[in-house]
């Protein structure tokens, strides 16, 4: 009596037993096929086949060897022992630990060998082009649908559950290699309690998509446990791959799965069932529901082997001498050619199998599977419906009737925590809207929520901190909220730090590297147009002005009173050369003014007394000008020599300005850690230098005058602790505005302050740069989901748009005036008064010119019209119109004063000068004329 095993109870090696036992009843020859299969996983199948399928006088002797995974040499010894009787082919269905040695033995003999294992377990040397036939098990082909589904549905986290029927315990877990998704493999537990714990752990990991690769019995038990744990909810999706066609869940009151199994040819189905029943005459219960994909594939392979052996007629057998397994040599040419014919015949053969065409393709004998996808629904323990969703082939991939295989899910509501207001990343929304917070991170979070598919509630951490680890290992801030699982996501400018990564997970960075900078109040530069005047006190200026007018008057008086001056000795001028200078008050003022300039005052007084006064003024002016020049240079130089803080070293080197970070901030942690590291280095050096066990040479090498390790951060930290730490950003900014405090914080935080406040500035280069990212709970699947969304937005340049919106186009941005760098030269704002002096002087000159022009051109004309005097009447005519023979007194006004002349009617005495204005009196009557003489 011959019968098949129960459906789903055997894996592929078990089916190999069946093939060989059947083949042994067909081919009457003295040759044998040696089959090597795994021992541990299939010994029960072996016993079943041997007890239920007796071999009645087989002329094809089939020897089955159970391989020992722990001892490949022992397995080879068994093969050699079997080969003492001769053999023409070897079939390998062993684990990777044993297979290479068995296949090497077959190649050495020149014997045909078949491998019914996953091709990932084969080595390049195993693919002998003439002796080897790789047979791909159908289960290996079914794996390929999983990555296609993951890519189509854009899944970010999946679990693959399997049992021994798919041999995932012995082949590399390579199903999702190269696919950007987080995945894990779990062998399904047989124990009910262990299975429950296993599913609960997966549930805690928030995995929502499961692929089950198993036989029908295991699937039924698994789905029953899934129902009891409420894992049939809408947010969970189950894909079930089985080599059988029957799927039940007696404990499932509700729920649905996507069933994936092979599509068979219904026209051939009856023929297959009839043929198998003929082989198993007493097993009439075998029907379509009992069909297993592997069993049918083995049956088809057996039929192909039947045809090959009939065509090739193998008559020669390989024989290995007893006790000489390791000394085997190449076979004869006859045996080698026989092996080549067997393999070549397989490569040329094609068979239309129940589940698709079987032929040699791409280096292996494989079946062109068509996998059906159906959504099977359960109700009260029964299958209540099967909805076709599409199919899959290796060449065409997924061909679906629906848009998505994932059922529509109710959006998750996640808890989002923020670390206080941190503009422009997160701050309170001042507009009248439903959202409480706005900013760069909030816009990014909203976009991610749309892509990933979740809603969220947001709250602010009570202490307003990102999070730092205390000495006892506890945390505060948003990091603690994630550790305590009070929040799902921490949003904001959260720096990625090594100690934080030990307790939470970070997404990919969403912002550039951001370091620490120093925020200080801008220095005030006082601009004054007449800055050149403030170098001397106003009392000094008043004294200089008083002295100026005093000496002007003294020059005039001394020249008037001195009998030796020119104005008292006009006769000394003979009319040759320039006219002697007479120091009137006007000339005195002009002389004192010009004496203070490089031009000089001109001609000095003639009298000794006047010259002494002039010399005294010159000496006074020299001293004043020298003093003014020196003070002006010193004043401008000192105003540009003010020492500005540009780095941590500058802060450390001064004591006027206090400095420090915010309490609990990343900056505070940075300085604390750096100081602690320096302290540890110092302790190590001290222990080394004071070690009495060192010899003289080693001690001499440690003898230095100065401490070899910097204590920069130790000094900074001690100073900061002495100054104290502010608790809020507002408090820090208030201290900065006082002008004697420097706040050390994130560069982005300080940049925003300079963006909205023109009275502060960020100084120094960034240090301790770290990226900003979102944080999630340790091991949370949200990490990959959010990271993928951020990468997508990065490729779409959405993050650049956010930067432009919240930095360049920020509504709170203030346009600040530029501060001119006085170190490169004096600003026009400080020296511009000099140009005003030029403008004022030029203006006064223009006014004087207009007045002079008025006196010369227009006033005489008006006077002439007033008294009816003709414009061109000459001076002589006006004089002769007086009394005949009488003299007249003429008074003329010149630029030097008034001059009276006497005329007798015939001639007059006029100085040889040009008159601008003249008045003539005749008999008491006055006549005015303006005629250029």
C-alpha positions in Angstrom: 0.0 0.0 0.0 1.3 3.5 -1.0 0.0 6.7 0.4 0.9 10.4 0.7 1.5 12.1 4.0 -1.2 14.3 5.4 -1.4 17.7 3.6 0.9 20.3 5.1 2.8 17.8 7.3 5.9 17.5 5.3 8.5 20.0 3.9 10.3 19.7 0.5 12.9 17.1 1.6 10.0 14.9 2.8 8.5 15.2 -0.7 11.9 14.0 -2.1 11.5 10.8 -0.1 8.2 10.3 -1.8 9.6 11.0 -5.3 12.4 8.5 -4.8 10.2 5.8 -3.4 7.9 6.2 -6.3 10.7 6.2 -8.8 12.0 3.0 -7.2 8.9 1.1 -8.3 9.1 2.3 -11.9 12.7 1.9 -13.2 13.9 -1.8 -13.2 17.6 -1.6 -13.1 20.4 -2.5 -10.8 21.6 1.2 -10.6 20.6 3.4 -7.7 20.0 7.1 -6.9 21.5 8.3 -3.7 19.5 11.0 -1.9 20.8 13.0 0.9 18.3 14.9 3.0 18.2 16.7 6.4 17.9 14.6 9.4 16.5 16.6 12.3 13.6 18.3 10.6 12.3 15.4 8.6 13.0 12.2 10.5 9.3 11.8 11.2 8.5 12.0 7.5 11.2 9.4 6.8 9.6 7.0 9.2 6.2 7.6 7.8 7.3 7.0 4.3 9.2 3.8 5.1 6.3 2.4 7.1 3.6 3.3 4.6 5.4 2.8 1.2 6.9 -0.6 1.0 9.4 -1.1 -1.9 8.6 -4.5 -3.4 11.7 -5.8 -5.1 12.8 -2.5 -6.6 15.2 -2.8 -9.4 16.0 0.8 -9.0 17.6 0.9 -5.7 17.0 4.2 -3.9 19.2 4.9 -1.0 18.1 7.7 1.4 20.6 9.2 3.8 19.8 11.5 6.6 22.5 14.2 6.9 23.9 15.2 10.2 24.3 19.0 10.2 26.8 18.9 12.9 29.1 16.3 11.2 29.4 16.6 7.4 32.3 14.0 7.3 30.0 11.4 8.8 27.4 12.2 6.2 30.0 11.8 3.4 31.0 8.4 4.8 27.5 7.2 4.6 27.3 8.4 1.0 30.5 6.5 0.1 29.2 3.4 1.8 26.1 3.6 -0.3 28.1 4.1 -3.5 29.9 0.8 -3.0 26.8 -0.7 -4.6 27.0 1.7 -7.5 24.9 4.7 -8.6 24.2 7.0 -11.5 22.9 10.2 -9.8 23.0 12.0 -6.5 20.2 14.2 -5.2 21.1 16.9 -2.6 18.5 18.4 -0.3 20.6 19.2 2.7 21.4 22.2 4.8 24.2 24.6 3.8 26.6 23.0 6.3 26.6 19.7 4.6 25.7 20.3 0.9 29.0 21.7 -0.4 31.0 18.6 0.6 28.4 16.2 -0.9 28.3 18.2 -4.2 32.1 18.3 -4.3 32.1 14.5 -4.0 29.7 14.2 -7.0 31.8 16.5 -9.2 35.0 14.6 -8.4 33.3 11.4 -9.6 31.8 13.1 -12.6 28.4 12.0 -11.5 25.2 13.9 -12.3 23.8 15.6 -9.2 20.6 17.5 -8.5 20.1 20.2 -5.9 16.7 20.8 -4.5 17.6 23.7 -2.2 17.3 27.5 -2.3 19.9 28.8 -4.7 21.1 31.3 -2.1 22.8 28.4 -0.3 24.8 27.3 -3.4 28.4 28.3 -4.0 29.6 29.4 -7.4 31.6 26.2 -7.8 28.4 24.2 -7.4 27.0 25.4 -10.7 28.8 22.8 -12.9 27.5 23.4 -16.4 27.5 19.8 -17.4 26.9 17.8 -14.3 24.7 19.9 -12.1 21.0 20.6 -12.3 19.6 23.3 -9.9 16.0 22.7 -9.1 14.3 25.7 -7.5 11.7 24.7 -4.9 8.3 26.4 -5.4 8.5 27.9 -2.0 11.6 29.9 -2.9 9.7 31.4 -5.9 6.8 32.4 -3.6 9.2 34.6 -1.5 9.5 37.0 -4.4 6.0 38.4 -4.0 6.8 39.8 -0.6 9.2 42.6 -1.7 6.8 43.5 -4.5 4.0 44.0 -2.0 6.2 46.0 0.4 7.3 48.3 -2.4 3.8 48.7 -3.9 2.3 49.6 -0.5 5.3 51.6 0.6 5.4 49.6 3.8 8.0 50.8 6.4 7.9 48.0 9.0 6.8 44.4 8.6 7.2 41.1 10.3 7.7 37.7 8.5 6.4 34.7 10.5 7.3 31.2 9.2 7.4 27.6 10.1 9.5 24.6 8.9 7.4 24.2 5.7 9.3 27.1 4.0 12.8 26.2 5.3 13.6 29.7 6.4 15.4 28.2 9.3 18.2 26.9 7.0 18.4 29.5 4.2 19.7 33.1 4.4 16.9 35.5 5.4 17.2 37.5 2.2 13.6 38.1 1.3 13.7 41.9 1.8 17.4 42.5 1.1 17.8 45.9 -0.6 14.2 47.0 0.2 14.0 50.2 2.3 11.9 48.8 5.1 12.4 47.7 8.7 11.6 44.0 9.0 12.2 41.0 11.3 11.8 37.3 11.0 10.1 35.1 13.7 9.7 31.4 13.6 6.1 30.6 14.7 6.0 29.0 18.2 4.3 25.7 18.5 3.3 26.2 22.1 0.1 28.2 22.6 1.5 30.2 25.5 4.7 31.0 23.7 2.8 32.0 20.6 0.7 34.4 22.6 3.8 36.0 24.1 5.4 36.2 20.7 2.4 38.1 19.2 2.2 40.4 22.2 5.8 41.4 21.7 5.2 42.1 18.0 2.2 44.2 19.0 4.3 46.2 21.5 6.7 47.0 18.6 3.7 48.5 16.8 4.1 46.3 13.8 1.0 46.5 11.7 1.8 44.3 8.6 2.5 40.6 8.9 3.5 38.0 6.3 2.8 34.4 7.4 4.6 31.6 5.5 3.3 28.4 7.0 1.3 25.2 6.5 -2.5 25.2 7.0 -2.3 23.7 10.5 0.0 26.3 11.9 -1.9 29.1 10.2 -5.2 28.0 11.8 -3.6 28.1 15.3 -1.9 31.4 14.6 -5.1 33.1 13.3 -7.0 31.9 16.4 -4.4 33.5 18.7 -4.5 36.7 16.5 -8.2 36.9 17.0 -8.0 36.5 20.8 -5.4 39.3 21.0 -7.7 41.7 18.9 -5.1 41.9 16.2 -7.7 41.6 13.5 -8.5 45.3 13.9 -8.4 47.6 10.9 -4.9 48.8 11.6 -3.5 45.3 11.3 -3.0 43.6 7.9 -2.2 39.9 7.5 -0.8 38.3 4.3 -0.8 34.5 4.4 1.3 32.4 2.0 0.6 28.7 2.0 1.6 25.8 -0.2 -1.9 24.4 0.2 -5.2 25.7 -1.0 -7.3 25.3 2.2 -7.4 28.0 5.0 -9.6 27.9 8.1 -9.9 29.7 11.4 -12.4 28.1 13.7 -11.9 30.6 16.5 -12.2 33.7 14.3 -15.6 35.3 14.9 -14.5 38.2 12.7 -11.5 39.2 10.7 -9.9 39.0 7.3 -6.6 38.0 5.7 -5.1 38.3 2.3 -4.5 34.7 1.2 -1.7 34.0 -1.4 -1.5 30.6 -3.0 -0.7 29.1 -6.4 -3.1 29.1 -9.2 -3.6 25.7 -10.7 -5.0 24.5 -14.0 -8.5 23.2 -13.4 -8.5 21.1 -16.6 -5.5 19.2 -15.3 -6.6 18.9 -11.7 -8.7 15.8 -12.1 -5.9 14.0 -14.0 -3.4 14.8 -11.2 -5.8 13.6 -8.5 -6.5 10.4 -10.4 -2.8 9.7 -11.0 -2.0 10.2 -7.3 -4.8 8.0 -6.2 -3.5 5.3 -8.5 -0.2 5.5 -6.7 -2.1 5.5 -3.4 -5.0 3.1 -4.1 -6.3 3.0 -0.5 -6.3 6.8 0.0 -9.5 7.7 -1.8 -9.9 10.7 0.5 -7.2 12.6 -1.4 -8.9 15.6 -3.2 -8.3 19.1 -4.4 -8.2 20.6 -0.9 -5.4 18.2 0.1 -3.1 19.3 -2.7 0.2 20.8 -1.7 2.3 22.9 -4.1 5.5 21.0 -3.2 3.8 17.6 -3.6 2.6 18.4 -7.1 6.0 19.9 -8.0 7.7 16.7 -6.9 5.2 14.7 -8.9 5.9 16.7 -12.0 9.6 16.4 -11.4 9.2 12.6 -11.0 7.4 12.5 -14.4 10.2 14.5 -16.0 12.8 12.1 -14.4 10.8 9.2 -15.9 11.1 10.7 -19.4 14.8 11.6 -19.0 15.8 8.1 -17.8 13.8 6.5 -20.6 15.6 8.6 -23.2 19.1 8.4 -21.8 19.0 4.7 -20.7 21.6 4.9 -17.9 23.3 1.5 -17.8 26.6 2.3 -16.2 26.9 2.9 -12.5 29.6 4.8 -10.4 31.2 2.5 -7.8 33.4 3.7 -5.0 35.8 1.1 -3.5 35.1 0.3 0.1 37.1 2.2 2.6 38.5 4.4 -0.1 36.1 7.3 -0.1 38.7 10.0 0.0 40.8 8.5 -2.7 38.2 8.6 -5.5 39.3 9.6 -8.9 37.6 10.9 -12.0 35.2 8.4 -13.6 35.6 6.9 -17.0 34.6 8.8 -20.1 31.6 6.6 -20.5 30.2 7.4 -17.1 31.0 11.1 -17.6 29.2 11.2 -20.9 26.2 9.4 -19.3 26.0 12.1 -16.6 26.2 14.8 -19.2 23.3 13.3 -21.2 21.1 13.1 -18.1 21.6 16.8 -17.2 21.4 17.9 -20.9 18.1 16.1 -21.3 16.6 17.8 -18.3 17.7 21.2 -19.6 15.9 20.6 -22.9 12.7 19.2 -21.4 9.5 21.2 -20.8 6.5 20.1 -18.8 3.1 21.7 -18.3 2.5 21.2 -14.6 -0.5 21.7 -12.5 0.8 25.1 -11.2 2.5 26.2 -14.4 5.1 25.3 -17.0 8.3 23.7 -15.7 11.4 24.3 -17.7 15.1 25.2 -17.4 15.2 29.0 -17.1 18.0 31.3 -15.9 20.3 28.5 -14.8 17.7 26.4 -12.9 14.7 24.1 -13.4 11.8 26.1 -12.1 8.1 26.5 -12.4 6.4 29.6 -13.8 4.1 30.2 -10.8 1.0 32.3 -10.9 0.0 33.4 -7.4 -3.5 34.4 -6.6 -4.3 37.1 -4.1 -7.7 37.0 -2.3 -9.1 38.6 0.7 -10.7 35.9 2.8 -13.1 37.0 5.5 -14.1 35.0 8.6 -17.3 35.1 10.4 -18.2 32.9 13.4 -15.4 30.5 12.7 -16.3 30.0 9.0 -15.0 31.5 5.8 -17.7 34.1 4.8 -16.2 35.3 1.5 -13.3 35.4 -0.9 -12.7 38.6 -2.8 -10.2 38.4 -5.7 -7.6 41.1 -5.5 -5.3 40.2 -8.4 -2.3 38.0 -9.2 1.4 37.9 -9.3 4.0 36.4 -11.6 7.8 36.7 -11.4 7.9 38.3 -14.9 5.0 40.8 -14.5 5.0 41.4 -10.8 1.7 42.5 -9.1 -1.4 42.9 -11.3 -4.1 44.2 -9.0 -7.8 44.9 -9.3 -7.7 47.3 -6.4 -5.6 50.4 -5.8 -4.2 49.1 -2.5 -4.0 45.8 -0.6 -4.0 47.6 2.7 -7.4 48.2 4.1 -8.3 51.8 4.9 -7.3 52.5 8.5 -8.5 55.0 11.0 -5.8 57.5 11.5 -3.6 57.0 14.6 -3.6 59.7 17.1 -0.1 60.3 18.4 1.1 62.3 21.4 3.5 65.0 20.5 5.6 66.8 23.2 7.5 70.0 22.7 10.2 71.6 24.8 8.7 75.0 25.3 8.7 77.9 22.9 11.7 78.0 20.6 11.1 80.4 17.7 11.1 80.0 14.8 10.9 76.3 15.2 8.1 76.2 17.8 6.2 79.1 19.3 2.8 80.0 20.3 0.4 81.0 17.6 -0.6 84.6 18.1 -3.2 84.5 15.2 -6.8 83.6 15.8 -6.7 80.0 14.7 -7.4 76.5 16.0 -3.7 75.6 16.3 -2.0 76.6 19.5 1.5 76.3 18.1 3.2 77.3 14.9 6.6 77.4 13.5 9.1 75.5 11.3 8.7 72.2 13.2 5.0 72.4 13.4 4.7 72.9 9.6 7.1 70.0 9.1 5.1 67.8 11.6 1.8 68.6 9.7 3.4 67.6 6.4 4.8 64.3 7.9 1.4 63.5 9.5 -0.2 63.8 6.1 2.4 61.5 4.4 2.5 58.9 7.2 -1.1 59.1 8.0 -1.8 60.1 11.6 -3.4 62.7 13.8 -1.7 64.1 16.9 -2.3 66.0 20.1 0.4 68.3 21.3 1.5 69.4 24.7 4.4 71.2 26.3 6.7 69.5 28.7 6.4 71.1 32.2 10.0 71.9 32.8 10.5 73.3 29.2 13.7 71.4 28.6 14.9 69.1 25.8 16.5 66.8 28.3 19.7 66.1 30.1 20.9 63.1 32.1 21.5 63.6 35.8 24.3 62.0 37.7 22.0 59.2 38.9 21.0 58.3 35.3 17.6 59.9 35.3 16.4 62.3 32.6 14.3 65.4 32.4 12.6 67.3 29.6 11.0 65.7 26.5 13.5 62.8 26.6 12.1 61.7 29.9 8.6 61.9 28.4 9.6 59.5 25.7 11.3 57.2 28.2 8.2 57.1 30.3 6.1 56.5 27.2 4.0 59.5 27.9 4.7 60.8 24.4 5.2 59.2 21.0 7.2 62.0 19.3 9.3 64.8 20.6 9.2 67.7 18.2 11.5 70.8 18.2 15.1 71.7 17.7 16.4 68.6 19.5 20.1 68.0 19.2 21.3 64.5 18.4 23.6 63.5 21.2 25.3 60.2 22.1 23.8 59.9 25.5 20.3 60.6 24.2 20.6 58.0 21.5 21.1 55.4 24.3 17.6 55.9 25.6 15.6 57.2 22.6 15.6 56.9 18.8 16.2 59.8 16.5 14.9 60.3 13.0 17.1 61.4 10.1 18.1 65.1 10.7 15.7 67.7 9.3 18.0 70.7 9.7 21.7 71.6 9.2 24.4 71.1 11.8 23.8 73.7 14.5 26.4 74.6 17.1 26.7 77.0 20.0 27.4 80.7 19.7 27.6 83.7 22.0 24.8 86.2 22.2 25.7 89.7 23.4 24.3 93.2 23.3 25.6 95.2 20.4 28.1 97.9 21.3 26.7 101.4 20.8 28.8 103.7 18.6 27.9 107.4 19.2 27.9 109.2 15.9 28.4 113.0 16.0 28.9 115.2 12.9 31.0 117.7 14.9 33.1 115.1 16.6 36.1 117.1 15.8 34.8 119.8 18.2 34.3 117.6 21.3 37.9 116.8 21.6 38.2 120.1 23.6 36.0 121.2 26.5 33.5 123.9 25.7 35.1 126.2 28.2 38.4 125.8 26.3 36.6 126.7 23.0 35.1 129.8 24.7 38.5 130.9 25.9 40.0 130.4 22.5 37.3 132.5 20.9 37.6 135.2 23.5 41.4 135.2 23.0 40.9 135.4 19.2 38.7 138.6 19.4 40.9 140.0 22.1 44.0 139.8 20.0 42.1 141.1 17.0 41.2 144.3 19.0 44.7 144.6 20.4 46.3 144.5 17.0 44.0 147.2 15.8 44.6 149.4 18.9 48.3 148.9 18.9 48.5 149.8 15.3 46.3 152.9 15.8 48.3 154.1 18.8 51.8 153.3 17.9 53.5 156.3 16.2 55.6 153.9 14.2 52.7 152.1 12.5 52.0 152.7 8.8 48.7 154.4 9.3 50.5 157.1 11.4 53.3 157.4 8.8 51.6 157.5 5.4 54.4 159.6 4.1 56.7 156.7 4.3 54.9 155.1 1.4 56.2 156.5 -1.9 53.5 154.9 -4.0 55.8 152.1 -5.1 54.9 148.5 -4.4 51.9 147.2 -2.6 49.9 149.6 -0.4 51.1 149.3 3.3 48.8 147.3 5.6 46.8 149.3 8.0 45.5 147.1 10.9 41.9 148.2 11.3 39.6 146.0 13.3 38.7 144.1 10.2 42.3 143.5 9.3 43.0 142.4 12.9 40.3 139.8 12.7 41.5 138.5 9.4 45.1 138.4 10.5 44.3 136.3 13.6 42.2 134.0 11.6 44.8 133.4 8.9 47.6 133.0 11.4 46.0 129.7 12.6 46.1 128.2 9.1 49.0 127.0 7.0 48.4 130.0 4.7 49.7 132.4 7.3 48.4 135.8 8.4 50.2 137.8 5.8 52.1 141.1 6.5 52.9 141.7 10.2 52.5 145.1 11.9 55.4 147.6 11.4 55.6 148.7 15.0 57.5 146.6 17.5 54.6 146.6 19.9 52.3 145.3 17.2 54.8 142.6 16.3 55.0 141.4 19.9 51.3 141.1 20.0 51.3 139.1 16.7 54.1 136.9 17.9 52.2 136.2 21.1 49.2 135.2 19.1 51.3 133.0 16.9 52.8 131.2 19.9 49.3 130.8 21.4 47.9 129.5 18.1 50.8 127.0 17.7 50.2 125.5 21.1 46.4 125.4 20.7 46.6 123.7 17.2 49.2 121.2 18.4 47.1 120.4 21.5 43.9 120.1 19.3 45.6 117.8 16.8 47.0 115.5 19.4 43.7 115.3 21.3 41.7 114.6 18.1 44.0 111.8 17.1 44.0 110.3 20.5 40.2 110.5 20.8 39.6 108.8 17.5 42.1 106.1 18.2 40.8 105.3 21.7 37.3 105.1 20.4 38.4 102.4 18.0 40.6 100.5 20.4 37.7 99.1 22.5 38.2 95.4 23.0 35.3 93.2 21.6 34.5 89.6 22.6 34.7 87.3 19.7 35.2 83.8 21.2 35.2 81.7 24.3 38.9 82.6 24.8 37.9 86.3 24.9 35.2 85.5 27.5 37.6 83.5 29.6 40.3 86.3 29.5 38.1 89.1 30.9 36.1 89.6 34.1 33.8 92.5 33.3 31.2 90.5 31.3 29.4 87.6 32.9 28.5 84.6 30.8 26.7 81.3 30.9 24.1 79.0 29.2 20.5 78.3 30.2 20.0 75.9 33.1 19.5 72.3 31.8 20.3 73.2 28.2 22.5 71.3 25.8 25.1 74.1 26.1 25.2 73.6 29.9 25.7 69.8 29.4 28.5 70.5 26.9 30.5 72.7 29.3 29.9 70.4 32.2 31.1 67.4 30.3 34.2 69.1 28.9 35.2 70.3 32.4 34.7 66.8 33.7 36.9 65.3 31.0 39.6 67.8 31.7 39.4 66.9 35.4 39.8 63.2 34.5 42.8 64.0 32.4 44.3 66.0 35.2 43.7 63.1 37.6 45.4 60.6 35.3 48.4 62.9 34.7 48.7 63.5 38.5 48.6 59.8 39.2 51.2 59.2 36.6 53.5 62.0 37.7 53.3 61.1 41.5 53.6 57.4 41.0 56.5 56.3 43.3 56.9 53.0 41.4 58.3 54.8 38.4 62.0 54.7 37.8 64.1 57.8 37.4 63.9 57.8 33.6 60.1 57.5 33.5 59.7 60.1 36.2 62.0 62.5 34.3 59.8 62.1 31.2 56.8 63.3 33.2 58.6 66.3 34.7 57.3 69.4 33.0 57.1 73.0 34.2 53.5 73.5 33.0 50.4 71.3 33.2 50.4 69.6 29.8 46.6 69.5 29.3 44.4 72.6 28.8 42.1 73.6 31.6 40.1 76.0 29.5 36.7 74.5 30.1 37.4 74.0 33.8 37.9 77.7 34.2 34.9 78.5 32.1 32.7 76.1 34.0 33.8 77.3 37.4 33.1 80.9 36.3 29.7 80.0 35.0 28.8 78.3 38.2 29.9 81.4 40.1 27.7 83.6 38.0 24.7 81.3 38.1 22.4 80.0 35.4 19.2 81.5 34.0 16.2 79.3 33.9 14.4 80.6 30.8 15.4 82.1 27.5 13.5 85.3 28.4 15.6 85.7 31.6 18.8 85.2 29.6 17.8 87.8 27.0 17.0 90.3 29.8 20.5 89.8 31.2 22.0 90.3 27.8 20.2 93.5 27.4 21.8 94.8 30.5 25.0 95.0 28.5 27.2 93.0 30.9 26.1 89.4 30.2 26.9 87.0 27.3 24.4 84.2 26.7 25.8 80.9 25.3 23.1 79.0 23.4 22.2 77.2 20.2 23.2 79.1 17.1 19.7 78.9 15.7 18.2 80.3 18.9 20.7 83.2 18.9 20.2 83.8 15.2 16.4 84.3 15.7 17.1 86.8 18.5 19.3 88.8 16.2 16.6 88.5 13.6 14.0 90.1 15.8 16.1 92.4 18.0 18.5 94.9 16.6 20.2 95.5 20.0 21.8 92.0 20.2 24.3 90.1 18.0 25.7 86.6 17.8 29.5 86.6 18.0 32.1 84.0 17.4 32.3 80.8 15.4 29.9 77.9 16.0 31.3 75.1 18.1 30.0 71.7 19.2 27.9 71.4 16.1 25.1 68.8 16.0 22.1 68.1 13.8 18.5 68.7 14.8 16.1 65.8 14.5 12.8 64.5 15.9 12.9 61.9 18.7 10.7 58.9 19.3 10.6 56.1 21.8 13.4 53.6 21.8 12.6 50.9 19.2 9.5 52.7 17.9 8.5 52.0 14.3 7.7 55.6 13.9 11.4 56.2 13.5 11.6 54.7 10.0 8.2 56.1 9.0 9.0 59.7 9.9 12.6 59.3 8.5 11.3 58.2 5.2 8.8 61.1 5.1 11.6 63.6 5.9 13.8 62.2 3.1 10.8 62.5 0.8 10.3 66.1 1.7 14.0 66.7 1.4 14.0 65.5 -2.2 10.9 67.6 -2.9 12.9 70.7 -1.5 10.1 71.3 1.0 12.6 71.8 3.8 14.2 74.7 1.8 10.9 76.3 1.5 10.4 76.1 5.2 13.8 77.7 5.8 12.8 80.6 3.5 9.5 81.0 5.2 10.6 81.0 8.8 14.0 82.8 8.3 14.1 85.0 5.3 10.4 85.8 5.2 9.6 85.6 8.9 6.9 88.2 9.8 8.8 89.0 13.0 12.0 89.9 11.1 13.3 93.5 11.7 15.5 95.3 9.3 18.4 96.5 11.4 20.8 99.4 10.4 24.3 98.4 9.5 27.0 99.2 12.0 30.0 100.7 10.3 33.3 99.3 11.2 35.3 102.2 12.7 38.5 100.1 12.7 38.8 100.5 9.0 38.5 104.3 9.1 36.6 107.3 10.4 32.9 107.2 9.5 31.3 110.1 7.6 28.9 110.2 10.5 31.7 111.4 12.8 33.6 113.6 10.5 30.8 115.0 8.3 30.7 118.3 10.3 33.9 119.3 8.5 32.0 119.3 5.2 29.2 121.3 6.8 31.8 123.9 7.7 32.7 124.1 4.0 29.0 124.3 3.1 28.3 127.0 5.7 31.4 129.0 4.7 30.4 128.8 1.0 26.9 129.8 1.8 28.0 132.9 3.7 30.3 133.8 0.9 27.4 133.6 -1.6 25.3 135.8 0.6 28.1 138.4 0.8 28.5 138.2 -3.0 24.9 138.9 -3.5 24.9 141.9 -1.1 28.0 143.3 -2.8 26.4 142.9 -6.2 23.3 144.6 -4.9 25.3 147.6 -3.6 27.2 148.0 -6.8 24.5 147.5 -9.4 21.0 148.1 -8.2 21.1 150.6 -5.3 22.8 153.5 -7.3 20.2 153.1 -10.0 17.4 153.3 -7.6 18.9 156.4 -6.0 19.3 158.0 -9.4 15.7 157.5 -10.4 14.6 158.8 -7.0 16.2 162.3 -7.7 15.6 162.5 -11.4 19.2 162.3 -12.4 20.0 160.9 -15.8 21.8 157.6 -15.8 24.7 158.7 -18.0 25.2 162.2 -16.5 28.9 162.7 -16.0 30.5 163.9 -12.8 31.8 167.1 -14.5 28.3 168.1 -15.6 27.0 167.7 -12.1 29.8 169.9 -10.7 29.5 172.7 -13.3 25.8 173.1 -12.6 26.7 174.9 -9.4 27.2 178.7 -8.8 29.5 180.3 -11.5 32.9 180.7 -10.2 32.0 179.4 -6.9 33.7 176.4 -5.4 31.9 173.4 -4.3 32.5 170.8 -1.7 32.3 167.3 -3.0 32.1 164.3 -0.7 32.8 161.0 -2.2 32.5 157.6 -0.4 35.0 155.0 -1.4 35.9 151.7 -0.2 38.3 153.3 2.2 35.8 155.6 3.7 34.5 159.1 2.8 36.7 161.8 1.1 35.7 165.4 0.6 37.1 167.4 -2.4 37.0 171.1 -3.2 36.3 172.3 -6.7 36.5 175.9 -8.1 34.5 175.1 -11.2 37.5 174.5 -13.3 39.3 171.7 -11.6 39.0 169.6 -8.6 41.3 167.7 -6.3 40.3 163.9 -6.5 42.4 161.1 -5.3 43.5 158.8 -8.0 41.1 156.1 -7.0 38.0 154.5 -8.3 34.8 155.7 -6.6 31.9 153.4 -6.0 29.6 156.1 -4.7 29.8 159.9 -4.7 27.8 162.7 -3.2 28.1 166.3 -4.5 26.8 169.3 -2.6 26.2 172.6 -4.5 24.8 175.6 -2.6 23.2 173.4 -0.1 21.7 171.1 -2.6 22.8 167.5 -2.8 23.2 165.6 -6.0 23.9 161.9 -6.1 25.5 160.0 -8.9 27.0 156.6 -9.4 29.4 156.7 -12.3 32.5 154.5 -12.5 35.5 157.0 -12.7 
